[in-house]
Amino acid sequence: MKHLNLFPLFFVLFLFTSCKKDKDNPGPFAGTTYKILGTYNDAGKPNYLAGQDNISPGLQGFINNYFSDGRYMPNTNPELFTNPEIGDITITQPTTIYVTFVYQNAGTKNALAFYTYPTNTPPATATDIEEITYIFPNAGNSTPLVPGDKVKIGEFNVGTSIGFVLLSDAWKSQSKSLDDNAVHYCTNDVLNPEKDPALKKHAVLIKYPNENKVLIGFEDMDRERSDCDNDFNDAVIYCTVVS
């Protein structure tokens, strides 16, 4: 499995709260511990934002065009699905990583999170993911985030890789809380729930060479469902690496 080395494009953790997934949950991530980088307001906006990137008109226009609603990407951009690279970051020198939110067009209230693993032993199943840390509690429909909002997710050492996960409809607006049992869609294709290997990809990589950025676009619905639109615009982020 190849991993996208985002140097020099893209950036330990100060974990304030944590919870253990309900041990009665039969899902594939039943043994995973869930944490969050800090507190958030009633709308799910982090109180730990690390400022805001400037999303240029050029980049905004590119995103609006590329991630247009209903664009069936397996047909319009088949190269995205044959690309062996995935949206994980491989750390090759001590690095600080930031994640920037740039777009969403989701119908559900999704959360975005990350996990780490030793680079030389990538996960084969969900049981290999010991810990997941929320980045953006509410990054989906009715998100309080604006394009450019960014979070420092931590400082990482050589030999670590970082994967990302979209938790579908995990933000619960009434209780102002997160549902760890939500369906997980990961940048590691092998961890995703579809049985058909050709449909397991839930994160595509789109280069924006004008600003030397690589965007990661997520699809938040089971791709084996006939009503999945496969437009991969349910959350769009990029990462910044500072070494």
C-alpha positions as CSV (number, residue, x, y, z in Angstrom):
1,M,0.0,0.0,0.0
2,K,1.4,3.4,-1.0
3,H,0.9,6.4,1.2
4,L,0.8,10.0,0.1
5,N,3.9,11.8,1.3
6,L,2.5,15.4,1.6
7,F,5.9,17.1,2.2
8,P,6.3,19.9,1.7
9,L,2.7,20.6,1.1
10,F,1.3,20.1,4.4
11,F,1.7,20.0,9.6
12,V,1.9,15.2,21.2
13,L,-1.5,15.7,21.2
14,F,-3.0,17.7,24.0
15,L,-6.0,15.5,24.6
16,F,-8.5,16.9,27.0
17,T,-11.4,14.4,27.0
18,S,-11.7,10.8,26.0
19,C,-14.3,8.1,26.0
20,K,-14.4,4.4,25.4
21,K,-16.8,3.0,22.7
22,D,-19.7,1.2,24.2
23,K,-18.4,-2.4,24.8
24,D,-21.8,-3.7,23.7
25,N,-21.4,-2.1,20.3
26,P,-21.0,-4.8,17.6
27,G,-19.4,-2.5,15.1
28,P,-15.9,-3.0,13.7
29,F,-14.4,-0.2,15.8
30,A,-15.8,-1.6,19.0
31,G,-12.4,-1.7,20.7
32,T,-11.3,1.8,19.7
33,T,-10.8,4.6,22.2
34,Y,-12.2,8.0,21.2
35,K,-10.6,11.4,22.2
36,I,-11.0,15.0,21.2
37,L,-8.4,17.8,21.0
38,G,-10.4,20.2,23.3
39,T,-13.7,21.7,23.9
40,Y,-16.3,23.0,21.4
41,N,-19.4,25.2,21.5
42,D,-23.0,24.1,21.2
43,A,-22.8,24.2,17.4
44,G,-19.8,21.9,17.4
45,K,-17.2,24.5,16.5
46,P,-13.9,23.8,18.2
47,N,-12.6,26.2,20.8
48,Y,-9.1,25.1,19.8
49,L,-8.9,26.5,16.3
50,A,-5.4,27.5,15.3
51,G,-6.5,30.5,13.2
52,Q,-7.7,30.6,9.7
53,D,-6.0,30.1,6.3
54,N,-6.8,32.4,3.5
55,I,-8.8,30.5,0.9
56,S,-8.0,32.3,-2.3
57,P,-10.7,33.1,-4.9
58,G,-8.9,30.8,-7.3
59,L,-8.9,27.8,-4.9
60,Q,-12.6,28.5,-3.9
61,G,-13.5,28.6,-7.6
62,F,-11.6,25.3,-8.2
63,I,-13.4,23.6,-5.3
64,N,-16.8,24.9,-6.3
65,N,-16.3,23.5,-9.9
66,Y,-14.5,20.3,-9.0
67,F,-16.8,19.3,-6.2
68,S,-20.1,20.2,-7.8
69,D,-23.0,18.4,-6.3
70,G,-24.0,15.2,-8.0
71,R,-20.8,14.9,-10.0
72,Y,-20.4,11.1,-10.2
73,M,-16.6,11.0,-9.9
74,P,-16.0,7.3,-10.8
75,N,-17.2,8.3,-14.3
76,T,-15.9,11.8,-14.6
77,N,-12.6,11.2,-12.9
78,P,-11.8,7.5,-13.1
79,E,-8.1,8.2,-12.5
80,L,-8.9,9.1,-8.9
81,F,-9.9,5.5,-8.2
82,T,-6.9,3.8,-9.8
83,N,-4.4,6.0,-8.0
84,P,-2.7,3.8,-5.4
85,E,-1.9,6.7,-3.2
86,I,-4.2,7.3,-0.2
87,G,-4.8,10.4,2.0
88,D,-2.6,9.3,4.8
89,I,0.5,11.3,5.8
90,T,3.8,9.4,6.3
91,I,6.1,11.2,8.7
92,T,9.7,11.2,7.5
93,Q,11.1,13.9,9.9
94,P,9.7,15.5,13.1
95,T,6.7,17.4,12.0
96,T,3.8,19.5,13.1
97,I,0.5,19.0,11.3
98,Y,-2.5,21.3,10.7
99,V,-5.7,20.3,9.1
100,T,-7.8,23.0,7.3
101,F,-11.5,22.7,6.5
102,V,-12.3,24.1,3.1
103,Y,-15.7,22.8,1.9
104,Q,-18.7,20.5,2.6
105,N,-21.9,19.6,0.8
106,A,-23.2,16.9,3.0
107,G,-26.8,16.0,3.9
108,T,-25.7,14.7,7.3
109,K,-23.9,16.1,10.3
110,N,-20.5,14.5,9.9
111,A,-17.5,14.6,12.1
112,L,-13.9,14.4,11.0
113,A,-11.2,12.7,13.0
114,F,-7.7,11.1,12.7
115,Y,-5.8,8.1,13.8
116,T,-2.1,7.1,13.8
117,Y,-0.3,3.8,13.2
118,P,3.3,2.7,12.8
119,T,4.3,3.3,9.1
120,N,5.8,-0.2,8.7
121,T,2.6,-1.9,10.0
122,P,-0.4,-0.3,8.3
123,P,-3.8,-1.4,9.6
124,A,-5.4,-4.4,8.1
125,T,-8.7,-4.3,10.0
126,A,-10.6,-1.8,12.2
127,T,-9.3,-3.8,15.3
128,D,-5.8,-2.3,14.5
129,I,-7.0,1.2,15.2
130,E,-6.5,1.7,18.9
131,E,-7.4,5.4,19.1
132,I,-9.4,7.9,17.1
133,T,-9.2,11.7,17.8
134,Y,-11.8,14.1,16.7
135,I,-10.6,17.2,14.7
136,F,-13.9,18.8,13.7
137,P,-16.9,17.6,15.7
138,N,-19.4,19.1,13.2
139,A,-18.0,19.3,9.7
140,G,-21.1,18.4,7.8
141,N,-24.6,19.8,7.1
142,S,-25.1,23.1,9.0
143,T,-21.5,23.2,10.1
144,P,-20.4,26.3,12.0
145,L,-17.0,26.1,10.3
146,V,-16.0,28.5,7.5
147,P,-13.5,27.8,4.8
148,G,-10.0,28.2,6.1
149,D,-10.7,27.2,9.7
150,K,-7.8,25.0,10.8
151,V,-6.7,22.9,13.8
152,K,-3.3,21.8,14.9
153,I,-3.6,18.1,15.4
154,G,-0.2,17.5,16.9
155,E,3.6,17.0,16.6
156,F,4.7,13.6,15.2
157,N,7.9,11.7,15.0
158,V,9.5,9.6,12.2
159,G,7.9,6.2,11.8
160,T,4.3,7.4,12.3
161,S,1.6,7.6,9.7
162,I,-1.7,9.5,10.1
163,G,-5.0,8.5,8.6
164,F,-8.3,10.4,8.5
165,V,-11.8,9.2,9.1
166,L,-15.2,10.8,8.3
167,L,-17.8,9.6,10.9
168,S,-21.2,9.8,9.1
169,D,-23.8,11.8,11.0
170,A,-21.8,11.6,14.2
171,W,-22.6,15.1,15.4
172,K,-25.9,15.1,17.5
173,S,-27.1,18.7,17.6
174,Q,-29.8,18.1,20.2
175,S,-27.4,16.6,22.8
176,K,-24.4,18.6,21.6
177,S,-22.4,15.4,21.5
178,L,-20.6,12.9,19.3
179,D,-21.8,9.4,18.4
180,D,-18.7,7.1,18.3
181,N,-20.8,4.4,16.9
182,A,-21.4,6.3,13.6
183,V,-20.3,4.6,10.4
184,H,-16.6,5.2,9.8
185,Y,-15.2,6.0,6.4
186,C,-11.4,6.1,6.4
187,T,-8.6,7.1,4.1
188,N,-7.3,3.5,4.4
189,D,-9.6,1.8,2.0
190,V,-9.2,-1.6,3.7
191,L,-11.0,-0.2,6.8
192,N,-14.2,0.7,5.0
193,P,-17.4,-1.4,5.2
194,E,-18.1,-2.2,1.5
195,K,-17.6,-5.8,0.5
196,D,-16.7,-5.0,-3.1
197,P,-13.0,-3.9,-3.2
198,A,-13.8,-1.6,-6.1
199,L,-16.2,0.4,-3.9
200,K,-14.1,0.8,-0.7
201,K,-12.5,4.1,-1.5
202,H,-14.0,7.0,0.5
203,A,-11.3,9.6,0.1
204,V,-9.9,10.9,-3.1
205,L,-6.9,13.1,-3.6
206,I,-7.2,16.2,-5.9
207,K,-4.1,18.3,-6.7
208,Y,-4.4,22.1,-7.0
209,P,-1.0,22.9,-8.4
210,N,-1.5,26.6,-8.5
211,E,-1.0,26.7,-4.8
212,N,0.9,23.4,-4.3
213,K,-2.0,21.8,-2.4
214,V,-3.5,18.4,-2.3
215,L,-7.2,18.3,-1.3
216,I,-8.8,15.3,0.3
217,G,-12.5,14.8,-0.6
218,F,-14.7,12.4,1.3
219,E,-17.9,10.5,0.4
220,D,-20.1,9.9,3.5
221,M,-22.4,7.1,2.2
222,D,-22.0,3.4,1.7
223,R,-21.0,3.2,-1.9
224,E,-22.8,-0.1,-2.4
225,R,-26.1,1.7,-1.9
226,S,-27.9,2.6,-5.2
227,D,-28.6,6.2,-3.9
228,C,-25.0,7.0,-3.2
229,D,-24.1,10.0,-5.3
230,N,-20.3,9.3,-5.3
231,D,-19.4,13.0,-5.6
232,F,-16.9,13.0,-2.7
233,N,-17.7,16.5,-1.6
234,D,-19.2,15.7,1.8
235,A,-16.0,17.1,3.5
236,V,-13.0,18.6,1.8
237,I,-9.8,19.3,3.7
238,Y,-6.1,19.9,3.1
239,C,-3.2,19.4,5.5
240,T,-0.2,21.6,6.2
241,V,3.1,20.2,7.3
242,V,5.7,22.3,9.2
243,S,9.1,20.6,9.8
